[in-house]
Amino acid sequence: MLFEKIDAAEHVVLIAHINPDADSLGSASAIYTQMLRLQKKVTLFCATEDIDPRLALLPWFDKIRNQFPLSADLAISFDCGSYEQLGVEVTSYLINIDHCSLNTQYGDLNIVDTGAISTTQVVYKLLEQYGVKPNAKMATALYAGLLDNSLGFRSERTDEKTFMLAASLCQNGAQTRVCVEALFERTSLAALRLKSLMLQELQLFKEGGIAVIKVSQEMMLQSGAHLRDC
């Protein structure tokens, strides 16, 4: 059904949620590559203007637009748990692709796999279902989302399927080291300043069994940090 709708569309818009992460934007980036393969008119959209610069590792990052194309006759959202997360009013046919169990099923077509650890895993399965082999750009985008959502393969939801997918993406040319460096080894100066302020506020309870840290608006302003740094 997904690719039938894509085949029939004149202009496809791919939507990452507001304040996107690697899973949302990576999923959209991978499908953007496939749209180019199909020679489709396509727009990569995110309502957020100030996107986390770490996500510049993703292919087509420079193609992201925050103005919604009125000519689009098909919209596909990625990792958006609710309609509000789109950040825009969509009047065209809307396909909702996600992995979250709390997804509100707002699409005209909802493809929600709650057994997947990431939306990029859902996208990979869809591509596989339609016989699409990811190229290096797609593999990197999908790997970034998988890596981010699994917390560097440390999440309790990480299982053999996660590693099997990672291995497949590596075989297809995913730039794994680039993903690791961007998502887990880069920290802004503002984030370091905020961390220092947060640690000063740390309180321990229950003989050290519970740690509580508060973050105030004043701390955010003092450090120059953004919500993503927090």
N, C-alpha and C positions, 0 to 999 in steps of 0.2 A: 504493500500500500504506500509506503514512504516514497520509494523511487518511482512509482507510477505517478504520484502527485508531482514529483520533481520533473519528470519527463513532460508533463502537461503544462507546467508553469512557464511563464514568459520571463519573470523577474523574481528571483528568490532572495529573501533577506534572512540572514542567519543572526540570531539574537543571543548574546551573552548577557547574563544577569548584571544588575547594577553592582558596582564594586566587585568586578569579576575576579575569580581565582583561576588557577591553571586548568582546573577541570572544565569549567564552563567555557572559557575562551579557547582552551585546547581542543575541545570537542567541535566548536564552531570553526576553528582554523582547519581542522582535518577535513570537514565537509566542504569548506571553501575550496580546498584543493581539488576535491572531487567535482565540484561545480565547474571549475575551470577545465578539468578534463572533459566534461560533457559539453563544454562551450556554452554554458548557461550565463545569462546576465545575473550577477550576484552581488550582494552588498553584505559586508560584515559590520554588524551594528552593535553598539553598546552605548547606553544612555549616559554612562559616567565619562566625564571628560578627563579627569585626573586618574588614569589607570596606573596601578602598581607597576613601576618601571622594571621590576624583575621579570615581568611577563613579556618583555621585549624579546626574550629568547624564542618566543613562538613565531612560526612562519606567518607572514601576512599581518604582523602587528601594525605595520605602517598603513595598512588598508582599512583599519577600524574607523568607522564614521559614527558620530553621535547625532546626526540628523537622519531621521527615519525616511526612507524612500517611499513616496506616495504611490509610485507606479508599481510597487511590489504586489504580486497576486498570490504569493505563497510565503508564509513566515514559518521559520523553524526555530524554536527556543531550546536552549541547552542548559540543563542543570538549574532551571528556574522553578523553584518549588511552588510558587504562586504567581498569579497574573501580575500582581503588583511588582514583582521582581523584574519584570520586563522593562519597567521604566518608561513605557510608551503605550498608547492606545493602538491596538492592532485590529484592523477591519477586514483584512484578508483571511483566507483559510490559514489556520494556525495548527502546527504540529508541535507537540510538547514532548521533548525527549529528556528523561531524567532517571535517577536511581533512588531518589529519596522516598521513604515510606510516607512522609507527610505531604507529598505532592497533592495539590488540590484538584488535579485532573481538569484543568481549565481549557485544554485544547479541543479543537474539532477532532483531532486524532491524538490520543495519548499513548506514548510508548514509554512506560515506566517499569523498569526492572529493579525491584527492591533487593534482589539477591546480588546485584553488582556492587562493587566497592566504589565505583566512580561512573560518571556519565560517559567518560571516554571508553570504559569497558562496554557500555551499552552500544555506543557508536561503532566500536570495533566489531561487535557481534552483528550489527546491521550490515556493515560493509561485507563481512564474511558471508552473511546470508545471501547477498546479491552478487557474490563472486568477485568483489572488488579487492584487489591486493594493494595495501597501502604502500606508497612510495616513501622516500626518506623524510620528506616534509610532514606527511601525514603521521608517520611513525613517531617522529619527534614530538608533535603536538599531542598525540594520544599518550605517549609515555610521560610527558610532563604532567598531564592530568592524573594519571595513575599514580605517579610518584607523590604528587601533592596530596591527594586524597588518602593515600595509605600512610602518610606521614613518614615518607622514606622507607616504606615497607615495615614500619614499626607498629601500625595500627593493629588492634585485636581482630579486625575484620580481614586482615591479610591472610590468604590461604593459598593452596596450591594453584588455584585458577589465576590468582594475581601474578604469581611467578611465571606461570605458563604464558600469560599474556605479555609480560615483560620480556620474556625470552623471544617470543614471536616478533615483537616490535624491534628488538635488537637485531634480529636477523633481517629485518626490513630497513635497517639503516638509521634507527633512532640515535640521536646524539645524546647519549645518556649522561656523559660527563658535563655537557653544557647545561642540561636540566638540573643536575645536582648542584652545580656551582651557583646557578641563578636562584634556585628556590631555597637552598639550605645553607649556603656558605657566604652569602652577601647580606650584610647588615648596615643600614644607614646610620650615620652619625646621630641623627635625631632619635632613632630607635635605641641606641646605646645610652643616650642621655635619659630617655624615658625609663629604661630599665634600671638605671641608677636611682632615679626618683622612686620608682616602684619598690625597689628593694629596701629603701629607707622606711617605707610604710608597712613592711611585712610584719605580721603579727602571728605568733604561734599559740595554738590552743591544744588542749587534750594531750599535754606532755609531748608536744611537737608533732602530734598525729594529724593536725589540721593547720594548714598555712593559709592566711588570708592576706590578699594584696588589694588595695583600692587604687583606682586611677581617677583622678579628678580632671575637670576641664582646665583648671589652672596648671596642672602638670603637663597636659598636652600642649598648652600654649607656651609654657616655659621651655619645653624641650624642642618645640617646633615639629612635633611628631604628628603623623596622620593616624587614623583609626587602624589602618593596616599594620602600622608599627606596633600598636598596642596588641 
